[in-house]
Amino acid sequence: MPLEKPYQDVPGTIIFDADQSRLGYWLNQFCMSLMKAENRVRFKADERAYLDEWPMSEEQKQAVLARDLNWCMRTGGNIYFLAKIGATDGKSFQQMAGSMTGMSETEYRNMMISGGRSAEGNRYLGEQGDAQAHRQPQGSAAQKGAA
């Protein structure tokens, strides 16, 4: 019987759990291979040929070729392994994170310096309605009665 996974209800979030780990095993092993200079050279010389040496799914290979890190994560990639692809391409982790949010590196940096993303819209989907219901507008009857 599969475990209950309430965290799957968080919008825009992929939790790297045991199932994701199994799904992305070869994708993540490919990424780790990029820690060796000779493998980075081979990969950059013929990306498709190097990817075909790994028993990854075709979808995973396409995600790598597209450099779509969100797609890679959906197919089992872990961001700490995927960072090896960015490093191979000469990208900083900040540049990679920006690409995952649809922002430029500067926009992403400024957002993070300003405190990151708002929690609004990033709660459990089932809680969003509850959060709205439990919020009392300023000047509500409950607040006036307590005054």
OpenMM code with the backbone's topology and positions (N, CA, C; nanometers):
from openmm import Vec3, app, unit

residues = "MET PRO LEU GLU LYS PRO TYR GLN ASP VAL PRO GLY THR ILE ILE PHE ASP ALA ASP GLN SER ARG LEU GLY TYR TRP LEU ASN GLN PHE CYS MET SER LEU MET LYS ALA GLU ASN ARG VAL ARG PHE LYS ALA ASP GLU ARG ALA TYR LEU ASP GLU TRP PRO MET SER GLU GLU GLN LYS GLN ALA VAL LEU ALA ARG ASP LEU ASN TRP CYS MET ARG THR GLY GLY ASN ILE TYR PHE LEU ALA LYS ILE GLY ALA THR ASP GLY LYS SER PHE GLN GLN MET ALA GLY SER MET THR GLY MET SER GLU THR GLU TYR ARG ASN MET MET ILE SER GLY GLY ARG SER ALA GLU GLY ASN ARG TYR LEU GLY GLU GLN GLY ASP ALA GLN ALA HIS ARG GLN PRO GLN GLY SER ALA ALA GLN LYS GLY ALA ALA".split()
positions = [
    Vec3(0.0851, -0.1178, 0.0000),
    Vec3(0.0000, 0.0000, 0.0000),
    Vec3(0.0898, 0.1244, 0.0000),
    Vec3(0.0697, 0.2159, -0.0960),
    Vec3(0.1532, 0.3367, -0.1016),
    Vec3(0.1255, 0.4286, 0.0169),
    Vec3(0.2300, 0.5001, 0.0560),
    Vec3(0.2163, 0.5962, 0.1649),
    Vec3(0.1336, 0.7159, 0.1196),
    Vec3(0.0609, 0.7744, 0.2138),
    Vec3(-0.0115, 0.8982, 0.1850),
    Vec3(0.0915, 1.0096, 0.1679),
    Vec3(0.0690, 1.0954, 0.0695),
    Vec3(0.1640, 1.2029, 0.0398),
    Vec3(0.0916, 1.3362, 0.0350),
    Vec3(0.0582, 1.3924, 0.1508),
    Vec3(-0.0145, 1.5196, 0.1499),
    Vec3(0.0659, 1.6332, 0.0865),
    Vec3(0.1974, 1.6214, 0.0821),
    Vec3(0.2811, 1.7255, 0.0239),
    Vec3(0.2646, 1.7361, -0.1272),
    Vec3(0.2001, 1.6406, -0.1910),
    Vec3(0.1767, 1.6513, -0.3349),
    Vec3(0.0719, 1.7575, -0.3664),
    Vec3(0.0092, 1.8107, -0.2636),
    Vec3(-0.0943, 1.9124, -0.2800),
    Vec3(-0.0371, 2.0543, -0.2731),
    Vec3(0.0967, 2.0689, -0.2707),
    Vec3(0.1584, 2.2011, -0.2654),
    Vec3(0.1860, 2.2458, -0.4089),
    Vec3(0.1246, 2.3548, -0.4527),
    Vec3(0.1405, 2.3966, -0.5928),
    Vec3(0.2849, 2.4315, -0.6269),
    Vec3(0.3296, 2.3827, -0.7412),
    Vec3(0.4620, 2.4174, -0.7900),
    Vec3(0.5764, 2.3525, -0.7152),
    Vec3(0.5475, 2.2504, -0.6359),
    Vec3(0.6505, 2.1875, -0.5542),
    Vec3(0.6639, 2.0405, -0.5914),
    Vec3(0.7863, 1.9985, -0.6123),
    Vec3(0.8153, 1.8576, -0.6353),
    Vec3(0.9030, 1.8128, -0.5199),
    Vec3(0.8533, 1.7224, -0.4395),
    Vec3(0.9282, 1.6708, -0.3262),
    Vec3(1.0090, 1.5505, -0.3738),
    Vec3(1.1376, 1.5531, -0.3462),
    Vec3(1.2242, 1.4431, -0.3861),
    Vec3(1.2153, 1.3344, -0.2788),
    Vec3(1.1197, 1.2456, -0.2991),
    Vec3(1.0976, 1.1367, -0.2040),
    Vec3(1.1509, 1.0065, -0.2643),
    Vec3(1.1212, 0.8938, -0.2000),
    Vec3(1.1717, 0.7645, -0.2473),
    Vec3(1.1231, 0.7332, -0.3890),
    Vec3(0.9973, 0.7664, -0.4198),
    Vec3(0.9458, 0.7404, -0.5544),
    Vec3(1.0188, 0.8240, -0.6591),
    Vec3(1.0405, 0.9525, -0.6298),
    Vec3(1.1145, 1.0386, -0.7227),
    Vec3(1.2579, 0.9887, -0.7378),
    Vec3(1.3157, 0.9424, -0.6286),
    Vec3(1.4524, 0.8913, -0.6320),
    Vec3(1.4637, 0.7714, -0.7262),
    Vec3(1.3682, 0.6797, -0.7164),
    Vec3(1.3687, 0.5640, -0.8066),
    Vec3(1.3469, 0.6078, -0.9513),
    Vec3(1.2540, 0.6989, -0.9722),
    Vec3(1.2235, 0.7473, -1.1065),
    Vec3(1.3444, 0.8138, -1.1707),
    Vec3(1.4176, 0.8903, -1.0933),
    Vec3(1.5278, 0.9694, -1.1479),
    Vec3(1.6658, 0.9107, -1.1286),
    Vec3(1.6728, 0.7847, -1.0850),
    Vec3(1.8037, 0.7272, -1.0515),
    Vec3(1.9064, 0.7479, -1.1622),
    Vec3(1.8766, 0.7084, -1.2859),
    Vec3(1.9755, 0.7179, -1.3941),
    Vec3(1.9983, 0.8617, -1.4384),
    Vec3(1.8963, 0.9438, -1.4340),
    Vec3(1.9140, 1.0864, -1.4631),
    Vec3(2.0135, 1.1474, -1.3643),
    Vec3(1.9959, 1.1173, -1.2371),
    Vec3(2.0846, 1.1731, -1.1346),
    Vec3(2.2253, 1.1140, -1.1434),
    Vec3(2.2358, 0.9863, -1.1820),
    Vec3(2.3680, 0.9260, -1.2020),
    Vec3(2.4398, 0.9928, -1.3192),
    Vec3(2.3650, 1.0208, -1.4265),
    Vec3(2.4231, 1.0947, -1.5393),
    Vec3(2.4781, 1.2283, -1.4899),
    Vec3(2.3971, 1.3004, -1.4117),
    Vec3(2.4407, 1.4310, -1.3610),
    Vec3(2.5694, 1.4181, -1.2804),
    Vec3(2.5769, 1.3176, -1.1948),
    Vec3(2.6960, 1.2985, -1.1130),
    Vec3(2.8185, 1.2666, -1.1978),
    Vec3(2.7971, 1.2039, -1.3134),
    Vec3(2.9107, 1.1730, -1.4008),
    Vec3(2.9791, 1.3009, -1.4479),
    Vec3(2.9040, 1.4110, -1.4487),
    Vec3(2.9589, 1.5388, -1.4954),
    Vec3(3.0573, 1.6009, -1.3971),
    Vec3(3.0780, 1.5362, -1.2852),
    Vec3(3.1794, 1.5849, -1.1916),
    Vec3(3.3203, 1.5584, -1.2443),
    Vec3(3.3321, 1.4654, -1.3387),
    Vec3(3.4627, 1.4351, -1.3975),
    Vec3(3.4810, 1.5169, -1.5251),
    Vec3(3.5952, 1.5837, -1.5340),
    Vec3(3.6233, 1.6719, -1.6486),
    Vec3(3.6114, 1.5979, -1.7812),
    Vec3(3.6625, 1.4759, -1.7885),
    Vec3(3.6575, 1.4029, -1.9162),
    Vec3(3.5139, 1.3738, -1.9585),
    Vec3(3.4232, 1.3536, -1.8622),
    Vec3(3.2827, 1.3307, -1.8954),
    Vec3(3.2141, 1.4593, -1.9413),
    Vec3(3.2514, 1.5722, -1.8801),
    Vec3(3.1952, 1.7002, -1.9250),
    Vec3(3.2368, 1.7276, -2.0695),
    Vec3(3.3608, 1.6981, -2.1034),
    Vec3(3.4101, 1.7188, -2.2400),
    Vec3(3.3332, 1.6294, -2.3367),
    Vec3(3.3152, 1.5030, -2.3003),
    Vec3(3.2414, 1.4099, -2.3869),
    Vec3(3.0968, 1.4545, -2.4044),
    Vec3(3.0343, 1.4978, -2.2953),
    Vec3(2.8948, 1.5428, -2.3016),
    Vec3(2.8817, 1.6647, -2.3923),
    Vec3(2.9671, 1.7628, -2.3744),
    Vec3(2.9580, 1.8858, -2.4543),
    Vec3(2.9902, 1.8600, -2.6017),
    Vec3(3.0724, 1.7600, -2.6299),
    Vec3(3.1089, 1.7297, -2.7688),
    Vec3(2.9914, 1.6691, -2.8454),
    Vec3(2.9108, 1.5860, -2.7785),
    Vec3(2.7955, 1.5231, -2.8436),
    Vec3(2.6971, 1.4839, -2.7344),
    Vec3(2.6130, 1.5793, -2.6986),
    Vec3(2.5232, 1.5609, -2.5844),
    Vec3(2.4336, 1.4393, -2.6015),
    Vec3(2.3745, 1.4253, -2.7183),
    Vec3(2.2809, 1.3144, -2.7394),
    Vec3(2.3519, 1.1791, -2.7276),
    Vec3(2.4684, 1.1678, -2.7874),
    Vec3(2.5419, 1.0414, -2.7816),
    Vec3(2.5772, 1.0071, -2.6373),
    Vec3(2.6188, 1.1070, -2.5607),
    Vec3(2.6538, 1.0814, -2.4203),
    Vec3(2.5293, 1.0404, -2.3411),
    Vec3(2.4183, 1.1094, -2.3629),
    Vec3(2.2941, 1.0743, -2.2929),
    Vec3(2.2490, 0.9330, -2.3278),
    Vec3(2.2694, 0.8930, -2.4528),
    Vec3(2.2269, 0.7602, -2.4956),
    Vec3(2.3071, 0.6478, -2.4293),
    Vec3(2.4170, 0.6813, -2.3661),
    Vec3(2.4937, 0.5815, -2.2910),
    Vec3(2.4267, 0.5475, -2.1577),
    Vec3(2.3276, 0.6278, -2.1185),
    Vec3(2.2615, 0.6108, -1.9889),
    Vec3(2.1214, 0.5540, -2.0092),
    Vec3(2.0790, 0.4598, -1.9242),
    Vec3(1.9444, 0.4009, -1.9381),
    Vec3(1.8345, 0.4914, -1.8825),
    Vec3(1.8353, 0.6159, -1.9297),
    Vec3(1.7341, 0.7142, -1.8907),
    Vec3(1.6156, 0.7020, -1.9861),
    Vec3(1.5006, 0.7526, -1.9453),
    Vec3(1.3859, 0.7561, -2.0363),
    Vec3(1.4113, 0.8615, -2.1441),
    Vec3(1.3423, 0.8473, -2.2557),
    Vec3(1.3534, 0.9473, -2.3622),
    Vec3(1.3082, 1.0836, -2.3112),
    Vec3(1.2058, 1.0860, -2.2271),
    Vec3(1.1592, 1.2133, -2.1719),
    Vec3(1.2687, 1.2804, -2.0888),
    Vec3(1.3394, 1.2032, -2.0088),
    Vec3(1.4483, 1.2603, -1.9288),
    Vec3(1.5576, 1.3172, -2.0193),
    Vec3(1.5909, 1.2442, -2.1249),
    Vec3(1.6937, 1.2925, -2.2174),
    Vec3(1.6500, 1.4228, -2.2843),
    Vec3(1.5235, 1.4300, -2.3249),
    Vec3(1.4728, 1.5520, -2.3878),
    Vec3(1.4746, 1.6688, -2.2892),
    Vec3(1.4412, 1.6421, -2.1644),
    Vec3(1.4427, 1.7472, -2.0619),
    Vec3(1.5839, 1.8019, -2.0421),
    Vec3(1.6831, 1.7128, -2.0415),
    Vec3(1.8228, 1.7566, -2.0285),
    Vec3(1.8629, 1.8382, -2.1503),
    Vec3(1.8343, 1.7879, -2.2694),
    Vec3(1.8715, 1.8591, -2.3916),
    Vec3(1.8076, 1.9978, -2.3973),
    Vec3(1.6845, 2.0089, -2.3455),
    Vec3(1.6141, 2.1378, -2.3429),
    Vec3(1.6624, 2.2275, -2.2296),
    Vec3(1.7411, 2.1706, -2.1397),
    Vec3(1.7881, 2.2407, -2.0189),
    Vec3(1.6699, 2.2937, -1.9385),
    Vec3(1.5630, 2.2171, -1.9384),
    Vec3(1.4421, 2.2526, -1.8636),
    Vec3(1.4492, 2.1817, -1.7287),
    Vec3(1.4982, 2.2525, -1.6293),
    Vec3(1.5212, 2.1913, -1.4983),
    Vec3(1.3923, 2.1525, -1.4284),
    Vec3(1.2857, 2.2268, -1.4514),
    Vec3(1.1569, 2.1880, -1.3925),
    Vec3(1.1098, 2.0554, -1.4517),
    Vec3(1.1273, 2.0384, -1.5811),
    Vec3(1.0921, 1.9137, -1.6481),
    Vec3(1.1799, 1.8001, -1.5944),
    Vec3(1.3093, 1.8275, -1.5801),
    Vec3(1.3998, 1.7275, -1.5229),
    Vec3(1.3527, 1.6851, -1.3839),
    Vec3(1.3095, 1.7807, -1.3035),
    Vec3(1.2626, 1.7479, -1.1682),
    Vec3(1.1353, 1.6637, -1.1727),
    Vec3(1.0454, 1.6953, -1.2647),
    Vec3(0.9231, 1.6155, -1.2765),
    Vec3(0.9525, 1.4710, -1.3154),
    Vec3(1.0666, 1.4474, -1.3794),
    Vec3(1.1020, 1.3114, -1.4198),
    Vec3(1.2019, 1.2476, -1.3234),
    Vec3(1.2132, 1.3029, -1.2030),
    Vec3(1.2932, 1.2406, -1.0978),
    Vec3(1.4255, 1.3068, -1.0669),
    Vec3(1.4572, 1.4149, -1.1351),
    Vec3(1.5838, 1.4823, -1.1080),
    Vec3(1.5814, 1.5548, -0.9750),
    Vec3(1.6933, 1.5520, -0.9074),
    Vec3(1.7112, 1.6244, -0.7821),
    Vec3(1.7945, 1.7479, -0.8123),
    Vec3(1.7529, 1.8621, -0.7627),
    Vec3(1.8177, 1.9887, -0.7976),
    Vec3(1.9669, 1.9887, -0.7669),
    Vec3(2.0081, 1.9175, -0.6618),
    Vec3(2.1503, 1.9165, -0.6272),
    Vec3(2.2318, 1.8356, -0.7271),
    Vec3(2.1708, 1.7363, -0.7896),
    Vec3(2.2374, 1.6636, -0.8977),
    Vec3(2.2291, 1.7448, -1.0267),
    Vec3(2.1120, 1.8029, -1.0522),
    Vec3(2.0909, 1.8802, -1.1749),
    Vec3(2.1837, 2.0011, -1.1826),
    Vec3(2.2286, 2.0494, -1.0689),
    Vec3(2.3212, 2.1630, -1.0665),
    Vec3(2.4485, 2.1319, -1.1450),
    Vec3(2.4812, 2.0030, -1.1580),
    Vec3(2.6012, 1.9641, -1.2339),
    Vec3(2.5855, 1.9978, -1.3823),
    Vec3(2.4618, 1.9922, -1.4323),
    Vec3(2.4377, 2.0309, -1.5720),
    Vec3(2.4642, 2.1802, -1.5872),
    Vec3(2.4095, 2.2594, -1.4954),
    Vec3(2.4311, 2.4036, -1.5006),
    Vec3(2.5783, 2.4389, -1.4911),
    Vec3(2.6491, 2.3729, -1.4011),
    Vec3(2.7922, 2.3998, -1.3865),
    Vec3(2.8669, 2.3638, -1.5148),
    Vec3(2.8259, 2.2548, -1.5790),
    Vec3(2.8876, 2.2145, -1.7063),
    Vec3(2.8654, 2.3215, -1.8122),
    Vec3(2.7521, 2.3886, -1.8052),
    Vec3(2.7203, 2.4958, -1.9004),
    Vec3(2.7749, 2.6313, -1.8562),
    Vec3(2.8450, 2.6350, -1.7432),
    Vec3(2.9004, 2.7612, -1.6936),
    Vec3(2.7974, 2.8510, -1.6263),
    Vec3(2.6898, 2.7923, -1.5762),
    Vec3(2.5826, 2.8692, -1.5113),
    Vec3(2.5973, 2.8611, -1.3592),
    Vec3(2.5650, 2.9692, -1.2938),
    Vec3(2.5615, 2.9685, -1.1477),
    Vec3(2.4303, 2.9065, -1.1008),
    Vec3(2.4272, 2.8678, -0.9754),
    Vec3(2.3038, 2.8131, -0.9200),
    Vec3(2.1939, 2.9198, -0.9235),
    Vec3(2.2317, 3.0439, -0.9026),
    Vec3(2.1358, 3.1550, -0.9074),
    Vec3(2.0760, 3.1695, -1.0476),
    Vec3(2.1572, 3.1558, -1.1505),
    Vec3(2.1061, 3.1610, -1.2883),
    Vec3(2.0097, 3.0455, -1.3128),
    Vec3(2.0452, 2.9274, -1.2638),
    Vec3(1.9587, 2.8105, -1.2816),
    Vec3(1.8260, 2.8304, -1.2101),
    Vec3(1.8304, 2.8778, -1.0862),
    Vec3(1.7071, 2.9001, -1.0102),
    Vec3(1.6199, 3.0034, -1.0799),
    Vec3(1.6805, 3.1079, -1.1318),
    Vec3(1.6045, 3.2083, -1.2051),
    Vec3(1.5338, 3.1471, -1.3252),
    Vec3(1.6038, 3.0600, -1.3979),
    Vec3(1.5427, 2.9975, -1.5153),
    Vec3(1.4239, 2.9105, -1.4754),
    Vec3(1.4274, 2.8533, -1.3553),
    Vec3(1.3189, 2.7661, -1.3091),
    Vec3(1.1951, 2.8455, -1.2696),
    Vec3(1.2122, 2.9748, -1.2440),
    Vec3(1.1001, 3.0591, -1.2025),
    Vec3(1.0503, 3.1479, -1.3149),
    Vec3(1.1182, 3.1422, -1.4305),
    Vec3(1.0807, 3.2280, -1.5418),
    Vec3(1.1328, 3.3699, -1.5251),
    Vec3(1.2304, 3.3865, -1.4375),
    Vec3(1.2879, 3.5189, -1.4129),
    Vec3(1.4316, 3.5238, -1.4650),
    Vec3(1.4773, 3.6437, -1.4879),
    Vec3(1.6189, 3.6611, -1.5189),
    Vec3(1.6969, 3.6420, -1.3890),
    Vec3(1.8265, 3.6271, -1.4024),
    Vec3(1.9104, 3.6134, -1.2826),
    Vec3(1.8943, 3.7351, -1.1910),
    Vec3(1.8912, 3.8541, -1.2505),
    Vec3(1.8776, 3.9767, -1.1716),
    Vec3(1.7423, 3.9821, -1.1014),
    Vec3(1.6356, 3.9496, -1.1736),
    Vec3(1.5020, 3.9493, -1.1119),
    Vec3(1.4950, 3.8493, -0.9970),
    Vec3(1.5516, 3.7312, -1.0196),
    Vec3(1.5498, 3.6283, -0.9152),
    Vec3(1.6286, 3.6747, -0.7928),
    Vec3(1.7486, 3.7284, -0.8146),
    Vec3(1.8317, 3.7777, -0.7042),
    Vec3(1.7577, 3.8858, -0.6260),
    Vec3(1.6978, 3.9810, -0.6970),
    Vec3(1.6258, 4.0888, -0.6291),
    Vec3(1.5077, 4.0369, -0.5495),
    Vec3(1.4366, 3.9367, -0.6043),
    Vec3(1.3242, 3.8776, -0.5313),
    Vec3(1.3735, 3.8134, -0.4022),
    Vec3(1.4827, 3.7398, -0.4106),
    Vec3(1.5348, 3.6723, -0.2921),
    Vec3(1.5876, 3.7723, -0.1894),
    Vec3(1.6534, 3.8771, -0.2346),
    Vec3(1.7030, 3.9803, -0.1436),
    Vec3(1.5864, 4.0503, -0.0736),
    Vec3(1.4743, 4.0608, -0.1433),
    Vec3(1.3551, 4.1260, -0.0873),
    Vec3(1.2720, 4.0327, 0.0006),
    Vec3(1.3203, 3.9125, 0.0267),
    Vec3(1.2493, 3.8236, 0.1175),
    Vec3(1.1878, 3.7017, 0.0524),
    Vec3(1.2077, 3.6820, -0.0775),
    Vec3(1.1563, 3.5626, -0.1440),
    Vec3(1.0125, 3.5783, -0.1880),
    Vec3(0.9544, 3.4663, -0.2252),
    Vec3(0.8164, 3.4670, -0.2738),
    Vec3(0.7176, 3.4765, -0.1603),
    Vec3(0.6048, 3.5340, -0.1897),
    Vec3(0.4950, 3.5404, -0.0941),
    Vec3(0.4381, 3.4011, -0.0720),
    Vec3(0.3866, 3.3764, 0.0461),
    Vec3(0.3200, 3.2488, 0.0744),
    Vec3(0.1847, 3.2412, 0.0038),
    Vec3(0.1308, 3.3552, -0.0354),
    Vec3(0.0020, 3.3559, -0.1052),
    Vec3(0.0106, 3.2711, -0.2306),
    Vec3(-0.0820, 3.1792, -0.2435),
    Vec3(-0.0851, 3.0921, -0.3597),
    Vec3(0.0107, 2.9749, -0.3506),
    Vec3(0.0870, 2.9674, -0.2432),
    Vec3(0.1848, 2.8603, -0.2273),
    Vec3(0.1540, 2.7705, -0.1080),
    Vec3(0.0311, 2.7736, -0.0630),
    Vec3(-0.0117, 2.6838, 0.0440),
    Vec3(-0.0615, 2.5551, -0.0175),
    Vec3(-0.0963, 2.4602, 0.0685),
    Vec3(-0.1643, 2.3410, 0.0184),
    Vec3(-0.2880, 2.3881, -0.0563),
    Vec3(-0.3145, 2.3286, -0.1696),
    Vec3(-0.4306, 2.3688, -0.2485),
    Vec3(-0.5584, 2.3578, -0.1657),
    Vec3(-0.5719, 2.2520, -0.0871),
    Vec3(-0.6909, 2.2324, -0.0039),
    Vec3(-0.7035, 2.3343, 0.1070),
    Vec3(-0.5939, 2.3971, 0.1450),
    Vec3(-0.5959, 2.4962, 0.2532),
    Vec3(-0.6233, 2.6374, 0.2041),
    Vec3(-0.6099, 2.6617, 0.0762),
    Vec3(-0.6243, 2.7984, 0.0270),
    Vec3(-0.7620, 2.8540, 0.0593),
    Vec3(-0.8643, 2.7751, 0.0418),
    Vec3(-0.9987, 2.8207, 0.0770),
    Vec3(-1.0127, 2.8396, 0.2275),
    Vec3(-0.9529, 2.7454, 0.3045),
    Vec3(-0.9579, 2.7551, 0.4503),
    Vec3(-0.8863, 2.8800, 0.4990),
    Vec3(-0.7718, 2.9112, 0.4394),
    Vec3(-0.6960, 3.0294, 0.4811),
    Vec3(-0.7785, 3.1555, 0.4573),
    Vec3(-0.8482, 3.1596, 0.3451),
    Vec3(-0.9328, 3.2746, 0.3151),
    Vec3(-1.0456, 3.2853, 0.4175),
    Vec3(-1.1053, 3.1711, 0.4538),
    Vec3(-1.2199, 3.1708, 0.5451),
    Vec3(-1.1797, 3.2114, 0.6862),
    Vec3(-1.0554, 3.1768, 0.7266),
    Vec3(-1.0135, 3.2063, 0.8631),
    Vec3(-0.9596, 3.3482, 0.8794),
    Vec3(-0.9356, 3.4163, 0.7702),
    Vec3(-0.8863, 3.5532, 0.7781),
    Vec3(-1.0012, 3.6479, 0.8054),
    Vec3(-0.9835, 3.7347, 0.8991),
    Vec3(-1.0881, 3.8328, 0.9287),
    Vec3(-1.0439, 3.9673, 0.8731),
    Vec3(-1.1294, 4.0337, 0.8010),
    Vec3(-1.0916, 4.1652, 0.7486),
    Vec3(-1.0721, 4.2641, 0.8632),
    Vec3(-0.9876, 4.3622, 0.8403),
    Vec3(-0.9660, 4.4659, 0.9411),
    Vec3(-1.0971, 4.5343, 0.9714),
    Vec3(-1.1175, 4.5618, 1.0987),
    Vec3(-1.2392, 4.6301, 1.1381),
    Vec3(-1.3585, 4.5379, 1.1422),
    Vec3(-1.3352, 4.4065, 1.1507),
    Vec3(-1.4461, 4.3109, 1.1544),
    Vec3(-1.5182, 4.3186, 1.2881),
    Vec3(-1.6333, 4.2585, 1.2941),
    Vec3(-1.7130, 4.2575, 1.4156),
    Vec3(-1.6363, 4.1906, 1.5293),
    Vec3(-1.5622, 4.0842, 1.4984),
    Vec3(-1.4862, 4.0146, 1.6042),
    Vec3(-1.3814, 4.1073, 1.6630),
    Vec3(-1.3135, 4.1852, 1.5803),
    Vec3(-1.2108, 4.2747, 1.6307),
    Vec3(-1.2744, 4.3899, 1.7071),
    Vec3(-1.3877, 4.4402, 1.6596),
    Vec3(-1.4535, 4.5524, 1.7281),
    Vec3(-1.5059, 4.5094, 1.8636),
    Vec3(-1.5543, 4.3840, 1.8737),
    Vec3(-1.6067, 4.3345, 2.0001),
    Vec3(-1.4956, 4.3159, 2.1017),
    Vec3(-1.3747, 4.2884, 2.0548),
    Vec3(-1.2615, 4.2667, 2.1459),
    Vec3(-1.2029, 4.3992, 2.1919),
    Vec3(-1.2412, 4.5084, 2.1297),
    Vec3(-1.1825, 4.6383, 2.1623),
    Vec3(-1.2454, 4.7018, 2.2837),
] * unit.nanometer
topology = app.Topology()
chain = topology.addChain("A")
for resn in residues:
    res = topology.addResidue(resn, chain)
    for name in ("N", "CA", "C"):
        topology.addAtom(name, app.Element.getBySymbol(name[0]), res)
